[in-house]
Amino acid sequence: MKAKIRDKYKGKSCSERELRALYTAPSREERIESRKAVCKAFLEKRDEFASILTELVDVRNKIAEKNGYSNYLEYMDDVYCRSSYGETEMNAFVSEVKKEILPIIHDIHEESRKRLNLDKLMSYDADMYFADGNAKPKGDAIFLTKAAKRMYDDLDPEFSGFFTSMVDSESLDVAPDPGK
């Protein structure tokens, strides 16, 4: 269903992938408008997504109940062997993240804001690294595939063989396609 998300953007019907490519447009207005278009497309399908999510929650709760648990969270704690920590430890972990990691993230965002020459960094600026635009791959899909093959050939014979088998079996698809 997500692959079928489409919205009009500047008079053209665009896939979500095409719109997301504009998240790194040098123009801030274009970044804002492309994000609005993606949000609008998802909002138009919200009832379908909500239905799938509701069904998923129901199925997961039934799985948990049939296995003797009161809810899916308890069930998954045991499935993933989450027995060495509880709510107290999770709260301590969250506290440490707030204390140690969030200040670093704040500093990174501040550096980005300055580099992009913005008064305030917003969510639609998150994918931008340079004010004049992000680096873009040079060449088409064939060129990029050949370059990757050379890299894997130089890196390791086993990696090279795996990559070559993916290309030969057409399991690797790097070409842009509106349906992706």
C-alpha positions in Angstrom: 0.0 0.0 0.0 2.9 2.4 0.8 4.3 1.9 -2.7 0.9 3.1 -4.1 1.1 6.4 -2.2 1.0 9.2 -4.8 0.3 12.9 -4.7 0.3 15.8 -7.1 3.3 18.0 -6.8 3.7 21.0 -9.2 1.1 19.4 -11.5 2.8 16.0 -11.7 1.7 12.8 -10.0 4.7 11.7 -7.8 5.4 8.6 -5.7 6.4 8.9 -2.1 10.0 8.1 -3.1 10.1 10.9 -5.7 8.7 13.3 -3.1 11.2 12.2 -0.5 14.0 12.9 -2.9 13.0 16.5 -2.6 13.6 16.5 1.1 17.2 17.4 0.3 16.4 20.1 -2.2 18.5 23.3 -1.7 15.3 25.3 -1.7 13.7 25.3 1.8 10.3 26.0 0.3 10.6 22.9 -1.9 11.5 20.8 1.2 8.5 22.1 3.0 6.1 21.5 0.1 7.4 18.0 -0.6 6.9 17.0 3.0 3.4 18.5 3.0 2.6 16.5 -0.1 3.8 13.2 1.5 1.8 14.0 4.7 -1.3 14.8 2.6 -0.9 11.5 0.7 -0.6 9.5 3.9 -3.5 11.4 5.5 -5.7 10.4 2.5 -4.9 6.8 3.3 -5.1 7.0 7.1 -8.3 4.9 7.3 -6.6 2.1 5.5 -3.4 2.3 7.6 -5.5 2.5 10.8 -7.4 -0.6 9.8 -4.2 -2.5 9.2 -2.7 -1.3 12.5 -5.9 -2.2 14.4 -5.8 -5.7 12.9 -2.1 -6.1 13.7 -2.7 -5.1 17.4 -5.6 -7.5 17.7 -3.6 -10.4 16.2 -0.6 -9.7 18.4 -2.8 -9.5 21.5 -4.4 -12.8 20.6 -1.0 -14.4 20.1 0.0 -13.2 23.6 -3.3 -14.4 25.2 -3.1 -17.8 23.6 0.4 -18.1 25.1 -0.8 -17.2 28.6 0.2 -13.6 28.7 -2.0 -10.6 29.6 -0.6 -8.5 26.7 1.8 -8.6 23.7 4.4 -6.5 25.5 4.8 -9.1 28.3 4.9 -11.8 25.6 7.7 -10.1 23.6 9.7 -9.4 26.8 10.0 -13.2 27.2 10.5 -13.9 23.5 13.5 -11.6 23.5 14.7 -12.7 26.9 14.2 -9.3 28.4 14.4 -10.5 32.0 17.5 -8.8 33.2 15.9 -5.4 33.4 12.6 -3.8 34.2 10.8 -0.5 34.4 13.3 0.9 36.9 16.3 0.1 34.7 14.5 1.4 31.6 13.8 4.7 33.4 17.5 5.0 34.4 18.5 4.3 30.8 16.2 7.0 29.5 17.5 9.4 32.1 21.1 8.7 31.0 20.2 9.2 27.3 18.7 12.6 28.2 21.7 13.6 30.2 24.5 12.2 27.9 23.2 11.9 24.4 20.6 14.7 23.9 23.2 17.4 24.5 25.4 15.9 21.8 22.4 15.8 19.4 21.6 19.4 20.3 25.2 20.4 19.4 25.1 18.6 16.1 21.8 20.3 15.3 23.3 23.7 16.2 26.3 23.0 13.9 23.8 22.1 11.1 21.8 25.3 11.7 24.9 27.4 11.4 26.2 25.5 8.3 22.9 25.9 6.6 22.7 29.6 7.6 19.3 29.3 9.2 17.8 31.2 12.1 16.1 28.0 13.3 16.5 24.4 12.3 13.2 22.7 11.5 12.2 19.1 10.8 12.2 19.7 7.1 15.9 20.8 7.3 16.9 17.5 8.9 18.1 15.8 5.7 20.2 18.8 4.6 23.9 18.9 5.2 25.1 21.8 3.0 23.3 25.0 2.1 23.9 24.6 -1.6 22.6 21.0 -1.6 23.8 17.6 -0.6 26.2 15.5 -2.6 24.5 13.4 -5.3 25.7 10.2 -6.9 27.4 10.8 -10.3 26.3 8.5 -13.1 23.3 6.2 -13.8 22.3 2.9 -12.2 24.7 0.9 -14.5 27.6 3.2 -13.7 26.9 2.9 -10.0 26.6 -0.9 -10.1 29.9 -1.2 -12.0 31.6 1.1 -9.5 30.2 -0.9 -6.6 31.5 -4.1 -8.2 35.0 -2.7 -8.5 34.9 -1.7 -4.9 33.7 -5.2 -3.8 36.3 -6.8 -6.1 39.0 -4.8 -4.3 37.6 -5.4 -0.9 37.2 -9.1 -0.6 36.6 -12.1 -3.0 33.7 -13.3 -0.9 32.0 -9.9 -0.9 32.7 -9.7 -4.6 31.1 -13.1 -5.3 28.1 -12.2 -3.2 27.6 -8.9 -5.0 28.1 -10.4 -8.4 25.6 -13.1 -7.7 23.1 -10.4 -6.6 23.6 -8.5 -9.9 23.5 -11.7 -12.0 20.3 -12.9 -10.5 18.8 -9.4 -10.8 18.3 -9.2 -7.0 19.8 -5.8 -6.9 17.8 -2.9 -8.3 19.3 0.6 -8.0 17.4 2.1 -10.9 14.9 4.8 -9.9 11.4 3.8 -10.6 8.2 5.8 -9.8 6.6 2.6 -8.5 9.2 2.1 -5.8 
